[in-house]
Every structure is written in structure tokens, then in C-alpha cells.
């Protein structure tokens, strides 16, 4: 990544840990601000195209299991999308990648 030297807010841990952190951040933000609804707008750098793979990201059940297994094919934007969906927050993808694999839809 070309931003490693200046990135100061990158999430660490497994994809499952990152997803849980994002979910908690959404809950905290919603509560602290007294909001009824949260909308997530993804505007990060473009990711490589994620390959749709049977057993990995082809269904919601497989995608959640793949996140728990820390599968490499699951992109950061997909982790954010899944966390948003699980928290009832709207998710808008503002970057040109295929975040919305079948498991997210």
C-alpha cells in the first residue's frame, strides 16, 4: 500500500475482529449522537477485484464463515458492508470495486 507511512487509523486483527470493531463503532456512534439511522459511505482506495468463489463469498452463510476463517479473498470493503448490514446501517460503496459479492446481497 502506498499509504502505510501516513495511515494512523488502520484496523488490526482478524477479519472477524475487525468486523466486530466496526459493528461496535457503529453502535457507539449511533448511541453517542442519538441517531435513529446510520449511513456508511465507503470512500477508500480502490481494491483489487474480488473473485466470487463457491464456499467463500457466494452466500451470506458462506461469507460470514469465511470472515471467521479470515479468508484472504474477503476484502476490507466487504467486511465494512457486512458489519453495516448486521447493524442495520445503510452502506454506500463510493469506490469502483465489487464489494457487493453474492454473499452480501
MIZA-760763 format. One record per residue: residue number from 1; residue in three letters; x, y, z of N, C-alpha, C in turn. Coordinates in nm, 2 decimals. Example, Ala and Ser with C-alpha at 12.3 -4.5 7.8 and 13.67 -1.06 7.14 Angstrom:
<rs>
> 1 / ALA / 1.32 / -0.57 / 0.78 / 1.23 / -0.45 / 0.78 / 1.32 / -0.33 / 0.78
> 2 / SER / 1.28 / -0.22 / 0.71 / 1.37 / -0.11 / 0.71 / 1.29 / 0.00 / 0.79
</rs>
This chain:
<rs>
> 1 / UNK / 0.08 / -0.12 / 0.00 / 0.00 / 0.00 / 0.00 / 0.09 / 0.12 / 0.00
> 2 / UNK / 0.04 / 0.23 / -0.07 / 0.12 / 0.35 / -0.07 / 0.09 / 0.44 / 0.04
> 3 / UNK / 0.01 / 0.40 / 0.14 / -0.03 / 0.49 / 0.25 / 0.02 / 0.44 / 0.38
> 4 / UNK / 0.10 / 0.34 / 0.38 / 0.15 / 0.28 / 0.51 / 0.21 / 0.38 / 0.60
> 5 / UNK / 0.29 / 0.47 / 0.55 / 0.36 / 0.56 / 0.63 / 0.27 / 0.67 / 0.70
> 6 / UNK / 0.16 / 0.70 / 0.64 / 0.08 / 0.81 / 0.69 / -0.06 / 0.76 / 0.75
> 7 / UNK / -0.09 / 0.63 / 0.73 / -0.21 / 0.57 / 0.78 / -0.20 / 0.56 / 0.94
> 8 / UNK / -0.30 / 0.62 / 1.00 / -0.29 / 0.62 / 1.15 / -0.42 / 0.57 / 1.21
> 9 / UNK / -0.51 / 0.51 / 1.13 / -0.63 / 0.46 / 1.18 / -0.67 / 0.32 / 1.12
> 10 / UNK / -0.57 / 0.25 / 1.08 / -0.59 / 0.12 / 1.02 / -0.64 / 0.02 / 1.13
> 11 / UNK / -0.74 / -0.06 / 1.10 / -0.78 / -0.17 / 1.19 / -0.68 / -0.28 / 1.19
> 12 / UNK / -0.66 / -0.34 / 1.30 / -0.58 / -0.46 / 1.31 / -0.66 / -0.58 / 1.36
> 13 / UNK / -0.60 / -0.70 / 1.36 / -0.67 / -0.82 / 1.40 / -0.72 / -0.89 / 1.28
> 14 / UNK / -0.79 / -1.00 / 1.31 / -0.85 / -1.08 / 1.20 / -0.97 / -1.01 / 1.14
> 15 / UNK / -1.02 / -1.06 / 1.03 / -1.14 / -1.00 / 0.97 / -1.26 / -1.01 / 1.06
> 16 / UNK / -1.27 / -1.11 / 1.14 / -1.38 / -1.12 / 1.23 / -1.37 / -1.01 / 1.34
> 17 / UNK / -1.25 / -1.00 / 1.39 / -1.22 / -0.89 / 1.49 / -1.25 / -0.75 / 1.44
> 18 / UNK / -1.20 / -0.73 / 1.31 / -1.23 / -0.60 / 1.25 / -1.38 / -0.58 / 1.23
> 19 / UNK / -1.45 / -0.68 / 1.19 / -1.59 / -0.66 / 1.17 / -1.66 / -0.63 / 1.30
> 20 / UNK / -1.62 / -0.70 / 1.41 / -1.68 / -0.67 / 1.54 / -1.65 / -0.53 / 1.59
> 21 / UNK / -1.53 / -0.49 / 1.56 / -1.49 / -0.35 / 1.60 / -1.57 / -0.25 / 1.52
> 22 / UNK / -1.59 / -0.27 / 1.39 / -1.67 / -0.18 / 1.31 / -1.82 / -0.18 / 1.36
> 23 / UNK / -1.87 / -0.30 / 1.39 / -2.01 / -0.30 / 1.45 / -2.02 / -0.22 / 1.58
> 24 / UNK / -1.92 / -0.24 / 1.67 / -1.92 / -0.16 / 1.79 / -1.91 / -0.01 / 1.77
> 25 / UNK / -1.82 / 0.02 / 1.67 / -1.81 / 0.17 / 1.64 / -1.94 / 0.22 / 1.59
> 26 / UNK / -2.01 / 0.15 / 1.51 / -2.14 / 0.19 / 1.46 / -2.24 / 0.21 / 1.57
> 27 / UNK / -2.25 / 0.11 / 1.66 / -2.34 / 0.12 / 1.78 / -2.30 / 0.24 / 1.86
> 28 / UNK / -2.17 / 0.26 / 1.89 / -2.13 / 0.37 / 1.98 / -2.16 / 0.50 / 1.91
> 29 / UNK / -2.13 / 0.52 / 1.79 / -2.16 / 0.64 / 1.71 / -2.31 / 0.67 / 1.72
> 30 / UNK / -2.39 / 0.57 / 1.69 / -2.54 / 0.59 / 1.69 / -2.59 / 0.63 / 1.83
> 31 / UNK / -2.54 / 0.57 / 1.93 / -2.58 / 0.60 / 2.07 / -2.53 / 0.74 / 2.11
> 32 / UNK / -2.40 / 0.76 / 2.09 / -2.34 / 0.89 / 2.13 / -2.41 / 1.01 / 2.06
> 33 / UNK / -2.45 / 0.99 / 1.94 / -2.51 / 1.11 / 1.86 / -2.66 / 1.11 / 1.87
> 34 / UNK / -2.72 / 1.01 / 1.94 / -2.87 / 1.00 / 1.95 / -2.94 / 0.98 / 1.81
> 35 / UNK / -2.88 / 0.90 / 1.73 / -2.93 / 0.88 / 1.59 / -3.03 / 0.76 / 1.58
> 36 / UNK / -3.12 / 0.77 / 1.49 / -3.21 / 0.66 / 1.46 / -3.15 / 0.57 / 1.35
> 37 / UNK / -3.07 / 0.64 / 1.26 / -3.02 / 0.57 / 1.14 / -2.87 / 0.61 / 1.12
> 38 / UNK / -2.79 / 0.52 / 1.07 / -2.65 / 0.55 / 1.03 / -2.63 / 0.50 / 0.89
> 39 / UNK / -2.57 / 0.59 / 0.81 / -2.53 / 0.56 / 0.67 / -2.38 / 0.55 / 0.66
> 40 / UNK / -2.33 / 0.44 / 0.61 / -2.18 / 0.43 / 0.59 / -2.15 / 0.46 / 0.45
> 41 / UNK / -2.06 / 0.55 / 0.42 / -2.01 / 0.58 / 0.28 / -1.87 / 0.54 / 0.27
> 42 / UNK / -1.84 / 0.43 / 0.19 / -1.71 / 0.38 / 0.17 / -1.64 / 0.46 / 0.06
> 43 / UNK / -1.53 / 0.53 / 0.10 / -1.46 / 0.61 / 0.00 / -1.31 / 0.58 / 0.00
> 44 / UNK / -1.27 / 0.46 / 0.04 / -1.13 / 0.43 / 0.05 / -1.08 / 0.40 / -0.09
> 45 / UNK / -0.95 / 0.37 / -0.10 / -0.88 / 0.34 / -0.22 / -0.95 / 0.22 / -0.29
> 46 / UNK / -0.94 / 0.22 / -0.42 / -0.99 / 0.10 / -0.50 / -0.91 / -0.02 / -0.46
> 47 / UNK / -0.99 / -0.13 / -0.44 / -0.93 / -0.26 / -0.41 / -0.92 / -0.34 / -0.53
> 48 / UNK / -0.85 / -0.45 / -0.53 / -0.84 / -0.54 / -0.64 / -0.98 / -0.61 / -0.66
> 49 / UNK / -1.01 / -0.65 / -0.77 / -1.14 / -0.72 / -0.80 / -1.14 / -0.85 / -0.72
> 50 / UNK / -1.25 / -0.87 / -0.64 / -1.26 / -0.99 / -0.56 / -1.33 / -1.10 / -0.64
> 51 / UNK / -1.27 / -1.21 / -0.64 / -1.32 / -1.33 / -0.72 / -1.44 / -1.39 / -0.64
> 52 / UNK / -1.55 / -1.41 / -0.70 / -1.66 / -1.48 / -0.64 / -1.63 / -1.63 / -0.64
> 53 / UNK / -1.62 / -1.69 / -0.52 / -1.58 / -1.83 / -0.50 / -1.68 / -1.91 / -0.42
> 54 / UNK / -1.71 / -2.02 / -0.48 / -1.81 / -2.11 / -0.41 / -1.75 / -2.15 / -0.27
> 55 / UNK / -1.84 / -2.13 / -0.17 / -1.80 / -2.16 / -0.04 / -1.73 / -2.05 / 0.04
> 56 / UNK / -1.70 / -1.94 / -0.03 / -1.63 / -1.83 / 0.03 / -1.72 / -1.71 / 0.04
> 57 / UNK / -1.77 / -1.66 / -0.07 / -1.85 / -1.54 / -0.07 / -1.97 / -1.54 / -0.16
> 58 / UNK / -2.02 / -1.67 / -0.19 / -2.13 / -1.69 / -0.27 / -2.27 / -1.69 / -0.20
> 59 / UNK / -2.27 / -1.69 / -0.07 / -2.39 / -1.68 / 0.01 / -2.36 / -1.61 / 0.14
> 60 / UNK / -2.46 / -1.56 / 0.20 / -2.44 / -1.49 / 0.33 / -2.38 / -1.59 / 0.43
> 61 / UNK / -2.43 / -1.71 / 0.44 / -2.38 / -1.80 / 0.54 / -2.23 / -1.83 / 0.51
> 62 / UNK / -2.19 / -1.85 / 0.38 / -2.05 / -1.88 / 0.35 / -1.96 / -1.76 / 0.37
> 63 / UNK / -2.02 / -1.64 / 0.35 / -1.94 / -1.52 / 0.37 / -1.91 / -1.50 / 0.52
> 64 / UNK / -2.01 / -1.51 / 0.60 / -1.99 / -1.50 / 0.74 / -1.88 / -1.60 / 0.80
> 65 / UNK / -1.89 / -1.72 / 0.75 / -1.80 / -1.83 / 0.79 / -1.66 / -1.79 / 0.73
> 66 / UNK / -1.65 / -1.74 / 0.61 / -1.52 / -1.70 / 0.56 / -1.45 / -1.59 / 0.63
> 67 / UNK / -1.54 / -1.49 / 0.68 / -1.49 / -1.39 / 0.76 / -1.43 / -1.44 / 0.89
> 68 / UNK / -1.50 / -1.54 / 0.95 / -1.45 / -1.60 / 1.07 / -1.32 / -1.67 / 1.05
> 69 / UNK / -1.30 / -1.73 / 0.93 / -1.18 / -1.81 / 0.90 / -1.07 / -1.72 / 0.85
> 70 / UNK / -1.10 / -1.59 / 0.84 / -1.00 / -1.49 / 0.79 / -0.95 / -1.51 / 0.65
> 71 / UNK / -1.05 / -1.55 / 0.56 / -1.02 / -1.58 / 0.42 / -0.96 / -1.46 / 0.35
> 72 / UNK / -0.85 / -1.48 / 0.28 / -0.79 / -1.37 / 0.21 / -0.87 / -1.30 / 0.11
> 73 / UNK / -0.96 / -1.38 / 0.04 / -1.04 / -1.32 / -0.07 / -1.15 / -1.22 / -0.02
> 74 / UNK / -1.17 / -1.21 / 0.11 / -1.27 / -1.12 / 0.16 / -1.21 / -0.98 / 0.18
> 75 / UNK / -1.26 / -0.88 / 0.10 / -1.19 / -0.75 / 0.10 / -1.24 / -0.67 / 0.22
> 76 / UNK / -1.16 / -0.57 / 0.25 / -1.20 / -0.47 / 0.36 / -1.33 / -0.41 / 0.34
> 77 / UNK / -1.36 / -0.37 / 0.21 / -1.49 / -0.31 / 0.19 / -1.61 / -0.40 / 0.21
> 78 / UNK / -1.58 / -0.53 / 0.19 / -1.69 / -0.63 / 0.21 / -1.71 / -0.65 / 0.36
> 79 / UNK / -1.60 / -0.65 / 0.44 / -1.61 / -0.65 / 0.58 / -1.69 / -0.54 / 0.64
> 80 / UNK / -1.66 / -0.42 / 0.59 / -1.74 / -0.30 / 0.63 / -1.89 / -0.31 / 0.59
> 81 / UNK / -1.91 / -0.36 / 0.47 / -2.05 / -0.38 / 0.42 / -2.13 / -0.47 / 0.51
> 82 / UNK / -2.07 / -0.59 / 0.54 / -2.13 / -0.69 / 0.63 / -2.16 / -0.63 / 0.77
> 83 / UNK / -2.06 / -0.56 / 0.82 / -2.08 / -0.51 / 0.96 / -2.19 / -0.41 / 0.95
> 84 / UNK / -2.20 / -0.33 / 0.85 / -2.31 / -0.23 / 0.84 / -2.44 / -0.29 / 0.83
> 85 / UNK / -2.45 / -0.40 / 0.75 / -2.58 / -0.47 / 0.73 / -2.62 / -0.53 / 0.86
> 86 / UNK / -2.53 / -0.60 / 0.93 / -2.56 / -0.66 / 1.06 / -2.61 / -0.56 / 1.16
> 87 / UNK / -2.56 / -0.43 / 1.15 / -2.60 / -0.33 / 1.24 / -2.72 / -0.25 / 1.19
> 88 / UNK / -2.78 / -0.29 / 1.08 / -2.90 / -0.22 / 1.03 / -2.86 / -0.08 / 0.97
> 89 / UNK / -2.74 / -0.06 / 0.94 / -2.69 / 0.07 / 0.88 / -2.69 / 0.05 / 0.72
> 90 / UNK / -2.73 / 0.16 / 0.65 / -2.71 / 0.16 / 0.51 / -2.57 / 0.17 / 0.47
> 91 / UNK / -2.53 / 0.11 / 0.36 / -2.39 / 0.11 / 0.32 / -2.39 / 0.15 / 0.17
> 92 / UNK / -2.31 / 0.25 / 0.14 / -2.29 / 0.30 / 0.01 / -2.14 / 0.28 / -0.03
> 93 / UNK / -2.12 / 0.21 / -0.14 / -1.99 / 0.19 / -0.19 / -1.95 / 0.30 / -0.29
> 94 / UNK / -1.86 / 0.39 / -0.25 / -1.82 / 0.50 / -0.33 / -1.69 / 0.48 / -0.41
> 95 / UNK / -1.64 / 0.35 / -0.42 / -1.52 / 0.32 / -0.49 / -1.55 / 0.21 / -0.59
> 96 / UNK / -1.47 / 0.20 / -0.70 / -1.50 / 0.11 / -0.80 / -1.44 / -0.03 / -0.78
> 97 / UNK / -1.51 / -0.11 / -0.69 / -1.47 / -0.25 / -0.67 / -1.60 / -0.33 / -0.65
> 98 / UNK / -1.59 / -0.46 / -0.65 / -1.71 / -0.54 / -0.63 / -1.73 / -0.58 / -0.49
> 99 / UNK / -1.75 / -0.49 / -0.41 / -1.78 / -0.51 / -0.26 / -1.90 / -0.60 / -0.25
> 100 / UNK / -2.00 / -0.58 / -0.34 / -2.13 / -0.65 / -0.32 / -2.13 / -0.78 / -0.39
> 101 / UNK / -2.05 / -0.87 / -0.34 / -2.04 / -1.01 / -0.38 / -2.18 / -1.08 / -0.35
> 102 / UNK / -2.21 / -1.19 / -0.41 / -2.34 / -1.25 / -0.38 / -2.37 / -1.27 / -0.23
> 103 / UNK / -2.27 / -1.30 / -0.15 / -2.29 / -1.32 / -0.01 / -2.34 / -1.20 / 0.06
> 104 / UNK / -2.31 / -1.08 / 0.01 / -2.36 / -0.95 / 0.07 / -2.50 / -0.92 / 0.03
> 105 / UNK / -2.53 / -0.96 / -0.10 / -2.67 / -0.93 / -0.15 / -2.77 / -1.01 / -0.09
</rs>
